[in-house]
């Protein structure tokens, strides 16, 4: 009986840790994407001659940022 209780409580604790780690990694991934990779991708697209695609992407990201900041 104690083994069952220990197993259940261990699964609960490690389940909560797993959920916390997924949330933390998602937050870090969002920061890296917006601060590092998005500007790099837009600059690379501009140098590669894809300005017609880079400008709409930049406008969409800018509008989303303003909408999120307003909420």
C-alpha positions as YAML, in Angstrom:
chain: A
units: angstrom
residues:
- id: 1
  name: UNK
  ca: [0.00, 0.00, 0.00]
- id: 2
  name: UNK
  ca: [2.83, 2.39, 0.83]
- id: 3
  name: UNK
  ca: [4.49, 1.51, -2.46]
- id: 4
  name: UNK
  ca: [1.35, 2.48, -4.36]
- id: 5
  name: UNK
  ca: [1.06, 5.75, -2.45]
- id: 6
  name: UNK
  ca: [4.74, 6.51, -3.08]
- id: 7
  name: UNK
  ca: [4.36, 5.76, -6.80]
- id: 8
  name: UNK
  ca: [1.29, 7.94, -7.18]
- id: 9
  name: UNK
  ca: [2.84, 10.87, -5.32]
- id: 10
  name: UNK
  ca: [6.09, 10.50, -7.28]
- id: 11
  name: UNK
  ca: [4.17, 10.63, -10.56]
- id: 12
  name: UNK
  ca: [2.33, 13.75, -9.39]
- id: 13
  name: UNK
  ca: [5.53, 15.54, -8.41]
- id: 14
  name: UNK
  ca: [7.43, 14.61, -11.57]
- id: 15
  name: UNK
  ca: [4.36, 15.37, -13.68]
- id: 16
  name: UNK
  ca: [4.28, 18.89, -12.28]
- id: 17
  name: UNK
  ca: [8.02, 19.24, -12.92]
- id: 18
  name: UNK
  ca: [7.52, 18.07, -16.49]
- id: 19
  name: UNK
  ca: [4.76, 20.63, -17.06]
- id: 20
  name: UNK
  ca: [6.93, 23.37, -15.57]
- id: 21
  name: UNK
  ca: [9.90, 22.40, -17.77]
- id: 22
  name: UNK
  ca: [7.75, 22.44, -20.92]
- id: 23
  name: UNK
  ca: [6.43, 25.91, -20.04]
- id: 24
  name: UNK
  ca: [9.94, 27.19, -19.33]
- id: 25
  name: UNK
  ca: [11.37, 25.80, -22.56]
- id: 26
  name: UNK
  ca: [8.48, 27.27, -24.55]
- id: 27
  name: UNK
  ca: [9.17, 30.69, -23.03]
- id: 28
  name: UNK
  ca: [12.87, 30.46, -23.82]
- id: 29
  name: UNK
  ca: [12.11, 29.35, -27.39]
- id: 30
  name: UNK
  ca: [9.76, 32.32, -27.91]
- id: 31
  name: UNK
  ca: [12.39, 34.76, -26.66]
- id: 32
  name: UNK
  ca: [15.10, 33.26, -28.86]
- id: 33
  name: UNK
  ca: [12.82, 33.29, -31.89]
- id: 34
  name: UNK
  ca: [11.74, 36.90, -31.53]
- id: 35
  name: UNK
  ca: [15.05, 38.40, -30.40]
- id: 36
  name: UNK
  ca: [17.60, 36.37, -32.36]
- id: 37
  name: UNK
  ca: [16.18, 34.38, -35.23]
- id: 38
  name: UNK
  ca: [13.44, 36.63, -36.63]
- id: 39
  name: UNK
  ca: [15.72, 39.64, -37.27]
- id: 40
  name: UNK
  ca: [18.40, 37.33, -38.69]
- id: 41
  name: UNK
  ca: [15.88, 35.70, -41.03]
- id: 42
  name: UNK
  ca: [14.53, 39.07, -42.18]
- id: 43
  name: UNK
  ca: [18.03, 40.42, -42.86]
- id: 44
  name: UNK
  ca: [18.96, 37.25, -44.74]
- id: 45
  name: UNK
  ca: [15.79, 37.52, -46.82]
- id: 46
  name: UNK
  ca: [16.57, 41.15, -47.65]
- id: 47
  name: UNK
  ca: [20.14, 40.28, -48.74]
- id: 48
  name: UNK
  ca: [18.88, 37.34, -50.79]
- id: 49
  name: UNK
  ca: [16.54, 39.59, -52.76]
- id: 50
  name: UNK
  ca: [13.34, 38.45, -51.11]
- id: 51
  name: UNK
  ca: [12.31, 41.94, -50.02]
- id: 52
  name: UNK
  ca: [8.81, 41.36, -51.40]
- id: 53
  name: UNK
  ca: [8.41, 38.56, -48.87]
- id: 54
  name: UNK
  ca: [10.37, 40.13, -46.02]
- id: 55
  name: UNK
  ca: [8.26, 43.30, -45.84]
- id: 56
  name: UNK
  ca: [4.89, 41.55, -45.38]
- id: 57
  name: UNK
  ca: [6.41, 39.28, -42.74]
- id: 58
  name: UNK
  ca: [7.76, 42.35, -40.94]
- id: 59
  name: UNK
  ca: [4.38, 44.09, -41.17]
- id: 60
  name: UNK
  ca: [2.50, 41.05, -39.84]
- id: 61
  name: UNK
  ca: [4.89, 40.66, -36.92]
- id: 62
  name: UNK
  ca: [4.68, 44.40, -36.17]
- id: 63
  name: UNK
  ca: [0.88, 44.41, -36.18]
- id: 64
  name: UNK
  ca: [0.78, 41.33, -33.94]
- id: 65
  name: UNK
  ca: [3.19, 43.01, -31.55]
- id: 66
  name: UNK
  ca: [1.11, 46.18, -31.35]
- id: 67
  name: UNK
  ca: [-2.10, 44.22, -30.82]
- id: 68
  name: UNK
  ca: [-0.52, 42.12, -28.09]
- id: 69
  name: UNK
  ca: [0.90, 45.23, -26.39]
- id: 70
  name: UNK
  ca: [-2.52, 46.90, -26.45]
- id: 71
  name: UNK
  ca: [-4.16, 43.97, -24.68]
...
